[in-house]
Amino acid sequence: MILANILLAAVTYFSPVHFDVSLAGNFGEPRPNHFHAGLDIKTQQVEGKAVYSIGDGFVCRVSQSNRGMGYAVYVRHPEGYTSVYGHLQRFAPAIEAVVRKWQYKNQTDEIDITLDATECPVSKGQLIALSGDTGASLGPHLHLEIHQNDTWNIVDPLDFLPELLEDSVSPKAHAIMAYPLNGQGMVCGKNTPARFDFENNQINDSIIVWGKVGFGIYGDDFMQGSTNRFGIRYTALFVDGKEVFSSNIDNIPVSCHRMVNIWGDLDYYSANHQWFLKSFLIPGNTLPFIKTDQSKGIIDFNQRKAHQLTYVLSDRFGNKSQFSFMVYAQPVEVKPQPPTNDSIPFRHGEDNEARTEGMVIHVPKGGMMEDEWVKPSDKARPTKVAKGYMLAQKSMPLFKKAQLRIKVDADVEDKDKLYVFAQRRGQKDELAPDAIPRIYIPAQYAEGWMECEVDDIGNTFSVDVDDIPPKLIPINEKRWREEATLLVDVKDEQTGVKEFHAFIDGQFVLFSHVKKSSRMVCCLKDTPVAPNGMERKLQLKAKDQVGNLTVYDTTILY
């Protein structure tokens, strides 16, 4: 460990931007289904800021998508790390040339390509891109990650960029949550979690407990010069002076991302948008940066007495705060939480299966994040070919995918047009705010059933037929000649657009996504088609996930 710290201290990198840095998000912040994997660097609310490689190396990967990190560059460094730059507006010319060549060869806008060490070497401080707002970005900023090459674990970029910014503000605790173990503990006479808020760094409510109880904390870190709230790097819980739990968020395996849902209280976050991080372990949580006592952080209050509990919070810069409160253990009858009617247990350590007349779902051993009660039902909204099914009234993400089968109740002539879809509670479609979006799930038809894999059994599921081809709508077609720019809206309301291609006189031309929209755009001067002032044939093709095809033919002067 000491050697590793010495080696880490010897690895220092260069700031990716040439202006004073302020963060919108820090490393390890808890978010549904994942930890925030890097730093979100503010770009003064604009796009187009120069982005530089933090060290020597070579561009090993470039990706471009309308989702996720949008335009992204990956630079591999000889010290054993890879830096990642996301939500970019555009790439530096040398990288752009590689990308454009690949796009034309493969006739696609979206890319994820791997480069070897000779194709695009870079030096520390070399321009690699301009900052942007692409992908799943909520505003202009630069997302910076650092990964270990051998494991691909994510590490805190601030460990490699110690002079990137200054911070002298300590973390703050807002509240704690007491979690009685079902059938083994009670809090204030109840067998359900109870919240207690800090007021002036103190809890004024009486916390009465008995039996086995775990605790969780809701808090934020802060930095001067920023109004944002950040995740807390280091947390420790002491009971009567003895440490029972600590977490130091760093070196996170990518395979552990979804464990944030059980370290954090996902149910409470879904309802209130506040993360309580548990200071105890439940089965399935193997996050390597968490350490507990032999009781896994769960406290057994089995003697009538008062206990002092203390949380110590610290950030990456060593700013520390401490919060203490009293807990009073008093004997009381311990009552388990009864299951709801007709519900069945799905357990983390077992194979699980539920079925109705028209639905079967199997969650493998280790697939559940924690033990839950599910209630299979066919009361969700049906379609013309199948009933709608649900198992829970809340999100239940899985560690391992479940096998789902849904019966097709109607006779459908073309089985290739059948598809499975999920609908997620609370999710809105940005392009159609009044509709709950359908999430297309790849599936196969077999003897009257559709079969697929799903990663959240808290969604509702059904089967439908998609026999409607995508829509291709030219935008301002009369101005295409004047502006030498082609703009078209490409959308599909059921399974989604899978492919889009465009051809001028039979020659492929590249269209790119217009960010945050379903539109595609082509600047003719950036294509290999030379202008001749003549009438040219333009053909646009769009295909959805089940093969429905729309072809739009027209002519342009270019």
C-alpha positions in Angstrom: 0.0 0.0 0.0 2.8 2.4 0.9 4.6 1.6 -2.4 1.4 2.2 -4.3 1.0 5.6 -2.8 4.6 6.5 -3.6 4.1 5.5 -7.2 0.8 7.4 -7.4 2.5 10.5 -6.0 5.1 10.3 -8.8 2.3 10.4 -11.5 1.3 14.0 -12.1 -0.6 15.3 -15.0 -1.5 18.6 -16.7 -4.8 20.5 -16.4 -7.1 19.7 -19.4 -8.1 23.4 -19.7 -6.4 26.7 -19.6 -8.6 28.6 -17.2 -9.4 28.5 -13.5 -11.3 25.3 -12.7 -14.6 25.1 -10.9 -16.5 21.8 -10.6 -20.1 21.0 -11.3 -19.6 17.4 -10.1 -16.8 15.4 -8.3 -15.6 11.8 -8.4 -17.7 9.1 -6.8 -21.0 11.0 -6.4 -23.8 8.5 -5.9 -26.3 8.4 -8.8 -28.9 5.8 -9.7 -27.2 2.7 -11.1 -23.7 4.2 -11.1 -21.1 6.3 -9.3 -20.1 9.5 -11.1 -16.9 8.3 -12.7 -14.9 11.6 -12.9 -14.9 15.3 -12.6 -17.4 17.7 -14.3 -15.4 20.8 -15.1 -17.5 23.9 -15.7 -16.7 25.6 -19.1 -18.2 29.0 -18.2 -21.6 28.1 -19.6 -20.4 27.9 -23.1 -19.1 25.3 -25.6 -15.9 25.5 -27.6 -13.3 25.7 -24.9 -10.0 24.1 -25.8 -9.4 20.7 -24.2 -5.8 19.4 -23.8 -4.3 16.0 -23.1 -3.3 15.8 -19.4 -0.2 13.7 -20.3 1.9 12.1 -23.0 0.4 9.0 -24.7 -1.8 8.2 -27.7 -5.5 8.3 -28.6 -6.6 4.7 -28.1 -10.3 5.1 -28.5 -12.8 7.6 -29.9 -16.6 7.4 -29.5 -19.4 9.5 -30.9 -23.1 9.1 -29.9 -26.2 11.0 -29.2 -26.3 9.3 -25.8 -23.9 8.7 -22.9 -20.8 10.8 -23.1 -21.6 12.0 -26.6 -18.3 12.8 -28.3 -15.5 11.3 -26.3 -11.7 10.9 -26.6 -9.6 8.3 -24.7 -5.9 8.8 -24.2 -3.7 6.0 -23.0 -0.6 7.1 -21.0 2.6 5.1 -20.4 2.3 5.4 -16.6 -0.5 2.8 -16.7 -3.6 5.0 -16.9 -6.1 6.2 -19.5 -7.7 9.6 -19.4 -11.2 10.1 -20.9 -12.7 13.4 -22.0 -16.5 13.5 -22.6 -19.4 15.6 -23.9 -17.1 17.2 -26.4 -18.3 19.5 -29.2 -15.8 18.4 -31.8 -12.4 16.7 -32.1 -9.0 18.1 -33.0 -8.3 17.9 -36.8 -6.0 14.9 -36.6 -8.6 12.9 -34.6 -11.4 14.2 -36.7 -9.7 12.9 -39.9 -9.5 9.4 -38.4 -13.2 9.6 -37.3 -14.5 10.9 -40.6 -12.6 8.2 -42.6 -14.1 5.5 -40.4 -17.6 6.9 -40.6 -17.6 6.9 -44.4 -16.1 3.4 -44.6 -18.9 2.1 -42.3 -21.6 4.5 -43.4 -22.6 5.6 -39.9 -22.5 8.7 -37.7 -22.3 6.9 -34.3 -18.9 5.3 -33.7 -16.8 3.6 -31.1 -13.4 2.9 -32.6 -10.1 1.6 -31.3 -6.8 3.1 -32.5 -3.3 1.7 -32.2 -0.3 3.6 -30.7 0.9 4.8 -34.1 -2.2 6.4 -35.5 -2.7 9.4 -33.2 0.1 10.0 -30.6 -0.3 13.1 -28.4 1.9 15.0 -26.0 1.1 16.6 -22.6 -0.8 19.8 -23.2 -1.7 19.0 -26.8 -5.1 20.2 -28.1 -7.3 17.1 -28.6 -10.9 18.6 -28.7 -13.2 21.5 -28.0 -15.6 21.2 -25.0 -19.3 20.8 -25.7 -22.7 19.6 -24.5 -23.2 16.3 -26.4 -24.7 13.0 -25.2 -26.5 12.9 -21.8 -25.1 16.2 -20.7 -27.4 18.7 -18.9 -25.3 21.7 -19.9 -21.9 22.7 -21.3 -19.0 21.1 -19.4 -16.0 18.8 -19.7 -16.3 15.4 -18.1 -12.8 14.0 -17.2 -12.2 10.4 -16.1 -9.0 8.4 -15.3 -8.9 4.6 -15.5 -6.3 2.0 -14.6 -5.3 0.3 -17.8 -4.9 -3.2 -16.3 -8.3 -3.3 -14.4 -10.2 -0.4 -16.0 -11.1 0.6 -12.4 -12.0 4.3 -12.1 -9.8 6.5 -9.9 -10.2 10.1 -8.7 -8.6 12.5 -11.2 -7.8 14.9 -8.3 -5.2 12.4 -7.1 -3.3 13.1 -10.3 -4.1 16.8 -10.6 -3.4 18.0 -7.0 -3.1 21.7 -8.1 -6.2 21.7 -10.3 -8.2 23.6 -7.7 -8.2 24.7 -4.1 -10.8 23.7 -1.5 -11.0 24.7 2.2 -14.7 23.9 2.8 -15.6 20.9 5.0 -18.4 18.5 4.2 -21.7 18.9 6.0 -24.2 16.3 7.4 -27.9 17.0 6.9 -29.6 13.9 8.4 -29.1 10.3 9.5 -31.4 7.4 8.9 -31.8 4.5 11.3 -32.5 1.1 9.6 -33.9 -1.6 11.9 -33.2 -5.1 10.5 -36.5 -6.8 9.6 -37.6 -8.9 12.6 -34.4 -8.1 14.5 -34.6 -4.5 15.4 -36.8 -1.5 16.2 -36.4 2.3 16.1 -38.7 4.5 18.2 -41.1 1.6 18.6 -41.4 0.9 14.8 -39.9 -1.7 12.5 -39.4 0.8 9.6 -36.5 3.2 8.8 -36.6 6.6 10.6 -35.0 9.9 9.6 -33.5 12.3 12.1 -32.3 15.8 10.9 -29.3 17.7 12.1 -30.0 21.2 13.4 -26.9 23.3 14.2 -24.9 20.1 13.9 -27.0 18.4 16.5 -30.0 16.0 16.5 -32.6 17.2 19.0 -35.0 14.2 18.6 -34.7 11.2 21.0 -33.5 8.2 19.1 -34.8 5.1 20.9 -33.6 1.7 19.6 -33.5 -1.9 20.4 -32.0 -5.0 18.6 -30.0 -4.8 15.4 -30.0 -1.5 13.7 -27.9 0.1 11.0 -27.4 3.7 10.2 -27.0 5.8 7.1 -26.1 9.4 6.5 -27.2 12.1 4.0 -24.6 14.8 3.5 -22.8 16.9 0.9 -19.4 18.3 0.3 -18.9 21.9 -0.8 -16.2 24.0 -2.5 -15.5 27.7 -2.5 -16.4 29.4 -5.8 -19.2 26.9 -6.5 -22.8 26.7 -5.6 -22.9 22.9 -6.4 -23.1 20.1 -3.9 -20.6 17.3 -4.1 -20.2 13.7 -3.0 -18.2 13.0 0.2 -14.9 11.2 -0.2 -14.4 9.8 3.3 -17.0 8.7 5.9 -16.5 7.0 9.2 -19.0 5.9 11.9 -17.9 5.5 15.5 -20.0 3.9 18.3 -18.8 4.9 21.8 -15.4 5.7 20.2 -15.0 2.5 18.3 -15.0 2.6 14.5 -17.6 0.3 13.0 -17.6 1.6 9.4 -15.5 3.6 7.0 -15.6 4.4 3.3 -13.0 6.0 1.1 -14.4 6.4 -2.4 -11.6 5.5 -4.8 -10.5 2.8 -7.2 -14.0 1.6 -8.1 -14.3 -1.5 -10.3 -16.7 -0.8 -13.2 -18.5 -4.0 -12.3 -19.4 -2.5 -9.0 -21.3 0.6 -10.4 -24.7 -0.8 -9.6 -23.9 -1.5 -6.0 -24.5 2.2 -5.4 -28.2 1.2 -5.4 -27.8 -0.9 -2.2 -25.1 1.2 -0.5 -27.4 4.1 -1.0 -31.0 4.0 -0.2 -32.4 3.9 -3.7 -36.1 3.9 -2.6 -35.7 7.0 -0.6 -33.7 8.7 -3.3 -36.3 7.9 -6.0 -39.0 9.5 -3.8 -37.0 12.5 -2.4 -33.8 12.9 -4.5 -31.6 12.7 -1.4 -29.0 10.0 -1.0 -28.7 8.3 2.4 -25.5 6.1 2.2 -25.7 3.2 4.6 -22.9 2.7 7.2 -23.4 -1.0 7.1 -23.2 -3.8 4.6 -26.0 -5.9 3.2 -25.6 -9.1 1.1 -24.5 -8.2 -2.4 -22.5 -5.1 -1.4 -18.8 -5.9 -2.0 -17.6 -2.4 -2.7 -13.8 -2.6 -2.1 -13.5 0.8 -0.6 -15.8 0.0 2.4 -14.4 -1.4 5.6 -16.5 -2.5 8.6 -16.2 -4.4 11.9 -17.1 -8.0 12.2 -20.8 -7.1 12.5 -20.6 -5.4 9.0 -21.5 -2.1 10.6 -24.8 -3.3 12.1 -25.1 -2.4 15.8 -26.7 -4.8 18.3 -28.4 -2.7 21.0 -29.1 -5.4 23.5 -28.5 -3.6 26.8 -30.4 -0.7 28.3 -27.9 2.2 28.0 -27.0 5.3 26.1 -24.6 5.3 23.3 -22.8 8.1 21.5 -22.5 7.8 17.7 -20.1 10.0 15.8 -19.8 10.5 12.0 -16.5 11.9 10.7 -16.7 13.3 7.1 -13.7 14.4 5.1 -13.0 15.5 1.5 -10.1 14.8 -0.9 -8.3 17.9 0.5 -8.4 16.9 4.1 -11.2 19.2 5.2 -12.9 17.4 8.0 -16.1 17.7 10.0 -17.6 15.7 12.9 -21.2 15.1 14.0 -22.2 13.3 17.2 -25.6 12.3 18.5 -27.0 10.1 21.3 -28.9 6.8 20.9 -30.8 5.3 23.7 -31.3 1.5 23.9 -34.5 0.5 25.6 -36.1 -3.0 25.5 -39.1 -3.3 23.3 -40.9 -6.2 21.5 -39.3 -6.7 18.1 -41.8 -7.1 15.3 -41.1 -8.1 11.7 -42.5 -6.2 8.7 -45.3 -8.4 7.3 -45.3 -9.0 3.5 -48.2 -7.6 1.4 -50.9 -10.0 0.2 -50.0 -12.4 -2.6 -46.3 -11.2 -2.6 -43.5 -13.6 -2.9 -39.8 -13.3 -1.8 -37.0 -12.8 -4.3 -33.7 -13.3 -2.5 -30.2 -12.3 -3.4 -28.7 -15.7 -2.6 -31.2 -17.8 -4.5 -32.6 -18.5 -7.9 -36.0 -16.7 -8.2 -39.0 -17.2 -10.4 -42.4 -15.7 -10.7 -45.2 -16.5 -13.2 -48.7 -15.7 -14.2 -50.7 -17.2 -17.0 -49.0 -15.1 -19.6 -45.6 -14.1 -18.0 -42.6 -15.9 -16.6 -39.6 -14.2 -15.1 -36.4 -15.8 -13.8 -33.8 -13.9 -11.8 -30.6 -16.0 -11.3 -28.8 -16.4 -7.9 -26.9 -13.2 -7.2 -29.2 -11.2 -9.6 -31.2 -9.4 -6.9 -29.4 -6.5 -5.3 -31.1 -7.3 -2.0 -34.0 -9.4 -0.7 -37.3 -8.0 -1.9 -41.0 -8.9 -2.1 -42.6 -9.0 -5.5 -46.2 -9.3 -6.6 -46.7 -10.5 -10.2 -49.6 -8.8 -11.9 -51.1 -8.5 -15.3 -52.9 -5.2 -14.5 -50.5 -2.9 -16.3 -51.7 -1.3 -19.5 -52.2 -3.9 -22.2 -51.6 -3.7 -26.0 -53.6 -5.2 -28.8 -51.4 -8.3 -28.7 -50.5 -8.9 -25.1 -51.3 -8.0 -21.5 -49.1 -5.6 -19.5 -47.1 -7.1 -16.6 -45.5 -5.8 -13.5 -43.9 -7.2 -10.4 -43.3 -4.1 -8.1 -44.4 -0.6 -7.5 -40.8 0.7 -7.5 -37.5 0.3 -9.5 -35.6 -2.9 -8.8 -32.3 -2.9 -10.8 -30.5 -6.2 -11.0 -26.9 -7.3 -10.7 -27.5 -10.0 -13.3 -30.1 -9.9 -16.1 -33.4 -11.7 -15.7 -35.0 -14.0 -18.3 -38.4 -12.7 -19.2 -41.1 -14.5 -21.3 -44.4 -12.9 -22.3 -47.2 -14.7 -24.1 -48.5 -13.2 -27.3 -52.3 -13.4 -27.1 -53.2 -12.3 -30.7 -52.4 -13.9 -34.0 -49.8 -11.8 -35.7 -48.9 -12.6 -39.3 -45.4 -11.2 -39.3 -43.7 -12.3 -36.1 -40.6 -10.3 -36.9 -42.7 -7.1 -36.2 -43.3 -8.1 -32.6 -41.2 -6.5 -29.9 -41.0 -6.3 -26.1 -40.9 -2.9 -24.4 -40.5 -1.6 -20.8 -41.9 1.5 -19.3 -40.1 3.1 -16.4 -42.1 4.8 -13.6 -41.5 8.6 -13.4 -39.5 8.7 -16.7 -40.5 11.4 -19.2 -39.8 11.7 -22.9 -38.0 15.0 -23.5 -39.5 15.1 -27.1 -43.0 14.1 -25.9 -43.5 15.2 -22.3 -47.0 13.9 -22.0 -46.0 10.3 -23.0 -44.3 7.7 -21.0 -41.5 6.5 -23.3 -41.2 2.9 -24.4 -37.8 1.3 -23.9 -37.2 -1.2 -26.7 -35.9 -4.5 -25.6 -34.3 -7.0 -28.1 -36.4 -10.2 -28.0 -37.1 -13.4 -29.9 -40.4 -15.1 -30.8 -40.7 -18.8 -29.9 -43.9 -20.9 -30.0 -46.3 -18.1 -29.0 -44.0 -16.3 -26.5 -41.6 -13.4 -26.7 -38.3 -14.1 -24.9 -35.8 -11.4 -23.7 -33.5 -10.3 -20.9 -34.2 -7.4 -18.6 -32.1 -5.5 -16.0 -34.8 -3.9 -13.9 -37.8 -5.9 -12.8 -39.5 -2.8 -11.4 -40.5 -1.7 -14.9 -43.7 -2.7 -16.5 -43.5 -5.0 -19.6 -45.5 -5.9 -22.6 -45.4 -6.9 -26.2 -46.6 -4.9 -29.2 -46.4 -4.9 -33.0 -44.5 -2.3 -34.9 -45.5 -2.2 -38.5 -45.2 1.5 -39.0 -42.0 2.7 -40.7 -39.9 5.6 -39.3 -40.9 9.2 -40.2 -38.5 11.2 -42.5 -39.5 14.9 -42.4 -37.4 17.4 -44.4 -36.8 20.7 -42.5 -36.7 23.9 -44.5 -36.1 22.0 -47.7 -36.5 25.2 -49.8 -33.3 26.6 -48.1 -31.1 23.5 -48.7 -29.6 24.9 -51.9 -29.1 28.4 -50.4 -27.3 27.1 -47.3 -25.8 23.9 -48.8 -27.0 22.2 -45.6 -29.5 19.4 -45.4 -31.7 19.0 -42.3 -34.2 16.2 -41.7 -36.2 15.0 -38.7 -35.9 11.2 -38.3 -38.0 9.5 -35.7 -39.8 6.3 -34.8 -42.3 6.3 -32.0 -42.2 2.6 -31.2 -39.0 0.6 -31.5 -36.7 3.6 -32.5 -34.5 4.3 -35.4 -31.8 1.7 -35.9 -30.2 2.9 -39.2 -30.1 6.1 -41.3 -28.3 6.5 -44.6 -28.2 9.2 -47.2 -26.9 9.1 -50.8 -26.3 11.8 -53.5 -26.3 10.3 -57.0 -25.7 6.9 -55.3 -22.7 8.1 -53.2 -23.0 7.9 -49.4 -22.9 11.2 -47.5 -22.7 11.5 -43.8 -25.4 13.1 -41.7 -24.8 13.9 -38.0 -27.1 14.0 -35.0 -28.3 17.5 -33.9 -27.8 17.3 -30.2 -30.8 16.9 -27.9 -33.1 16.2 -30.9 -34.2 13.6 -33.4 -32.8 15.7 -36.3 -29.9 14.9 -38.6 -27.9 17.4 -40.5 -25.4 17.3 -43.4 -23.2 20.1 -44.5 -22.6 19.4 -48.1 -19.1 21.1 -48.3 -17.9 18.5 -45.7 -18.9 15.6 -48.0 -16.8 14.0 -50.7 -19.4 15.1 -53.3 -18.0 18.0 -55.4 -20.5 20.7 -56.4 -21.3 21.1 -60.1 -24.4 23.3 -59.9 -26.5 20.5 -61.5 -29.6 18.7 -60.2 -28.6 15.7 -58.1 -30.6 12.8 -56.8 -30.8 12.6 -53.0 -32.1 9.5 -51.3 -32.7 9.2 -47.6 -33.3 5.8 -45.9 -34.4 5.1 -42.3 -34.9 1.7 -40.7 -36.3 0.9 -37.3 -35.4 -1.9 -34.9 -37.8 -4.5 -36.5 -36.9 -3.7 -40.1 -39.5 -1.2 -41.2 -38.0 0.9 -43.9 -38.8 4.5 -45.1 -37.2 5.8 -48.3 -37.4 9.5 -49.3 -36.3 10.4 -52.8 -35.9 14.0 -54.0 -33.6 16.2 -56.0 -31.3 19.0 -55.0 -29.2 21.6 -56.8 -25.6 21.4 -55.8 
